[in-house]
């Protein structure tokens, strides 16, 4: 039986209406969420909870 790999998860600011080229992608969803949270806080001064960013990802699928 072949092992299934986790799909690559990607978030980018432009998907949410920001004029910004930032994107985060990885097979580990926690890494993507943490990177996106840090970017949004540092560059856009918006603090999204882990659960909110997770919902962004789930709604894209």
Order of alpha helices (4+ residues) and beta strands (2+ residues): beta-beta-alpha-alpha
